[in-house]
Amino acid sequence: MRRLATGYELDDDRLRLDVDAICRFLLNEAYWHRWRRREDIEQQLCRSWRCVGLYSAADQQVGFARAVSDGVALGYLADLYVLSGHRGRGLGLALARELVEAPATHGMRWMLHTADAHDLYRKLGFGPAPGTLMERPAAMRAATPPSTSPVTET
């Protein structure tokens, strides 16, 4: 746990995370990946390398971010948000910094996708991807899971 000068706290204790609040924001307010279901988000929280909650002085979770990583060379910053009533105080920057500048991440290359927060991430050294980076976008999920029956070729 780390207390910020603004009176807020950053904490990577997964037991403290308000999963309902995270799901509420990601499913209803985030512009990215609204295709997820609560079960998807819960799996992502469990499988992420590190999750950090942002808490107000009243101990309410008002922000969140997670990292997907091998813990050595590569990290992906995901799902960072700060609730609208708490923005404009540098809390998003503090949340991102907590993940990408932690001592355990020294020497790691970080990636992220953003449609609207380029200025924030530039402050942490993020920039355009090199020409060697390629991406295979995820296929949109079907409303029902694919069949698990074996495929036969003719």
Number of C-alpha atoms within 10 A of each C-alpha: 11 11 13 12 7 11 10 19 23 21 18 19 12 14 7 13 21 16 16 11 15 22 19 13 20 22 18 9 12 14 11 13 11 12 13 13 12 16 10 12 16 14 10 15 20 12 13 15 15 18 23 24 26 28 21 15 11 8 11 15 22 23 27 27 23 22 26 19 19 12 14 12 12 14 20 19 18 18 19 20 22 22 14 9 7 14 13 9 9 12 21 23 15 15 23 23 14 17 22 20 14 10 9 11 17 12 11 17 14 18 17 14 12 12 7 7 10 13 10 14 16 11 11 13 8 15 13 8 10 7 6 5 6 8 5 5 6 6 6 8 10 8 7 6 7 8 7 6 6 6 7 5 4 3
